[in-house]
Amino acid sequence: MSTEKFWKELEDVNSAMLGIGSARHVPMSPYARKEDGAIWFITAQGTALVDAVTQGETDASLIVTGESNIHARIEGNAALVQDRAKLEELWNPVASSWFDGIDDPDIRLIKLTPAMAEVWLTVGGLGFAFELAKSKVTGKEPDMGEHFSLKF
């Protein structure tokens, strides 16, 4: 499976669980950027995620499930990045609700560079119900979508 499908599906994800090193997984808004080969996060100084990276912990895990057709476990390396242009590109109403504007000194960018991903692409809610009903009529297993692994 190509990485194209992975990046395309990840664009529609608004919430996922990010963990870095010893910092537990917490809900975050991911911003997937195929052109960067990265998934970005806007967070704040003093969070456990930022503290973990600051202390040299870079092993990251992102769990995607629930809201879209992609479910995934993504592992890679996390880094803190100071990049005003990237922050301006990513800035949105969700981010602005957590900070006192784009110039808030507590804003931090985390860049997750994937090393591997295990991905499930499903048929979605209505498609899932249809596949279950069809399997009852035909006696065949329902088509629940694709499952594949990627290395970056």
N, C-alpha and C positions, 0 to 999 in steps of 0.2 A: 504494500500500500504506500502510496506516495505521501510525502509530508504536506502536499498541497491541500488535501482534504482535511488533514488535521488542523492546519492554520485557518482554513476557511470556516470550519465548524467552531473553532475556539473564539472567533471574532464575535459570535453571538452570546458568549457567556458573560453574565453580569456579576456573578458571585461564585466564589470557590473557597476552599479551605487551604491556607498556606501555612506551612511549618518550616522553620529554619533551625537546623542544629537542635539544641535542647529546648528551643521555644516551641510550645505546643501549637497545633494547628488552630488558626483563627479565621473567621470569614473575612475575605478581602475582595475587592473589585479588581479583576485582572484585565489588563489591556494588552491583548496579543498583537504583536507586530512582526509579521513574517519577514519584512524587510530588515529588521534588526536581528532576526533569529532569537527573539526574546519575548518574555511576558513581563510587563511592567506593573508596578504597584505604587500607589501614592499612599504614604503613611506618615507617621509623626515620630519625631525624636522622643526617646523615652519608652517606646513600645518594646516588648520582648523580642520582636523580630529584628528591629534595628539594633538592639543591644547584642543579640546573638551574632549578627554580622560584624558589628564593631569589635567583638571579642574574638573574631577570627573563624567563627562557625559559618561555613558557606554551603554545606549540604542542605538542599531545599527539596521539599515535596509539596506538590499542589494536587489536591483532590477536587475533581470537577464532577458534579452529579446533580441531577434534579431538574434543572430549568430548561434545558435544551435537548437536542438529539445526541449530544456527545456526553459520554461519561469517561473519565480518564484518571489515571494516576501518572503524574508527570514528575520526574526527578531530574535535578540538575544543580547548578551552582548559582548562589545568590551573591549579589554585590550591591553596595550602596553607590549611587551615581549622582554626581552633581552636574546637571545639564538643564539649564534654563529653557533652551529651545524644546527639549523633550517634555519638560513639565508643561510648557505652554501648549504643546501638541496634545497632551493627555488631559489637560485641565477640563473639567466639566461640572455640571450642577451637583453631581454626587460628591465629588471631591470638595467643592466649595462649601458644602454643608458641614464639613468637618474642620475647616480652617477659617482664619480671619483674612481671607483673600489669598491670591496666588503668591503674595510677598511674605506670607507668614514664615517667620524664621524656623519654625518647628517642622516644616515640610521636608520629607525625605523621599527619595525615589529608590525603590528596590528593583533591580533587574534580575530576573530569573532566566538563565540560559539553559534550556532543556538539554539533557544528555540522553534521556530515554523517556518513552511514554508507552503505557499500555492503554489502548483505546477501545471503547465500545461505541459504535454508532448505531443508535436505535431508530425505530420507525416512528417514534413519537406517540403521544397519547391515543389519538384516534386510530392510528395505524396499529398500535399494540392491541387495542380492543378488536379490530378487524381480524388481525392474525390469530388471536385466540379463538374467535368465533369460527373462522375458516378452518382451524385445526379440528374443531369439534365435528364439523360437517365432513371434512375430507379424511380425518383420521391421521393426517400428516402433522409432523412437528411444525409449530409456528415459526415464521421467519422473524427473528428478533433483531436482525441487522448484522453489522460487521463487527468483528473483533480482531485486532491486530496490534503488534508492537512495533515501535519505531526506535531507531538509534539516530542521534543527530551528530 
